[in-house]
Amino acid sequence: MNRMSPVLLFVDTEPFTDLQDTLQLKDRTTHVIQVGSAAECLKLAMEKKIGVAVVSDQLPDISGIQLVNLLKKMKPDLEIIFTTSCHEPQKEIDARLAGILYYAVKPVDWSLLGQVIEKALTRQSEKIALTNQ
């Protein structure tokens, strides 16, 4: 993994395969990690430089909105994409107020999601490069 590349973290109970290829990320050095619970996500967030987190609304331990709020308190600069199976206007409002970058309803448009992630990772890499100067 390139030291300048932030980690892309997927937090969802649905396992994904070949995310790098599915998302068609240009930077092949992006380290993609998948976890299935908020507890695993929070543990990784303390241990690694997470640049972008894709957080599902449906998690076994707490709601996705609660996780977004916890992550934003821990890492205010973290870019978070929120995914949900059921669009509810109030849920979207709550997610946006918590500070998400993008709100996606499943099934997600992987091409569009890949573009959003690519831009967010680029911003995070630039921030890392500036702090390391």
ABEGO torsion letter per residue (X at the ends): XBAABBBBBBBBABBBBGAAAAAGBABAABBBBBBABAAAAAAAAAABBBABBBBBABBAABBAAAAAAAAAAABAABBBBBBBABBBAAAAAAAAAAGBABBBBOBBBAAAAAAAAAAAAAAAAAAAAAAAX
